[in-house]
Amino acid sequence: MATIIDRAKLDTGALNIKPMTPAIGAEILDIDLGADTVAERIPDIRAALLKYGVIFFRDQELTQEQHIAFARHFGDLEVHPATPKDQPNPEVLRIAYGPDRRGQENNWHSDVTWREEPSLGSILLAREVPEVGGDTLFANMHLAYERLSPQMKRFCEGLTAVHDIARVFAKRLGKQPEELHDKYPPVRHPVIRTHPETGERSIYVNVAFASHIEGLSAAESRWLLDHLFATARDVEIQCRFRWEAGSIAFWDNRVCQHLAVSDYFPARRAMERVTIAGDKPFFTP
């Protein structure tokens, strides 16, 4: 078992850090993620990610290759099934909307929980942003868990939810659910997840991909999922990030949920995401 880290005692070295809210998020100032010397700062950046859940950087003029190289410092990278097959850098998922298409990520969610081993984290770089709007919100799902009643915690800690890629990507990719399930069958994850590095517990169901909770009736499952989904909407466990071109958000997908506000139509918003592979979620009693 990995050594458990006390977040309160994490040393972020000489990083210039500006916390966003008491609950989650911090901006890291005065750093160039494309510099050759960034490798020396990776332990401090990783510590900041664990401490704040999501970290932000401004004025990062990275090429796709630099974006990928920075992400590789934190682990192996994933290729998303929505990435075009002939794309030069398959690790980069481009998420772009404009006059012909509205944004679609405006629900609270964790990324790729339909994988057997969902991502450790995502690094999202803004290439083009609207003059106003298009913010992203982040919620600390450990604090959401802590705000449950003791009785609800005990009940949820023994439950397993099913996560299904087809809930979102069947329509988006123009495929039948069965076609997606051939490669990405529905997976089972604990409703309450133990963070593998901090040992903290978090609510680990999200409206995008969690289809039902095993062992409950359909009505019970829907009621409980709706109740747990709603916990991310608590403004006291959130931060909100206003994008500029060259801004980066790097979030810990194991403890955060996020929501991209789709209020900027018909303006353009173009982002590029590189995702770090994670491990299988578990719950430690």
Buried (B, 14 or more C-beta within 10 A) or exposed (E): EEEEBEBEEBEBEEBEBEEBBEBBBBBBEEBBBBEEEBEEBEEBBBBBBBBBBBBBBBBBEBEBEBBBBBBEBBBEBBBBBEBEEEEEBBBBBBBEBBEEEEBBBEBBBBBBBBBEEBBBBBBBBBBBBBEEBBBBBBBBBBBBBBBBEEEBBEBBBEBEBBBBBBBBBBEEBEBEBEEBBEEBEBBEBBBBBBBBBBBBBBBBBBBBBBBBBEEBEEEEBEEBBEEBBEBBBBEEBBBBBEBEBBBBBBBBBBBBBBBBBBBBBEBBBBBBBBBBBBBEBEBBE
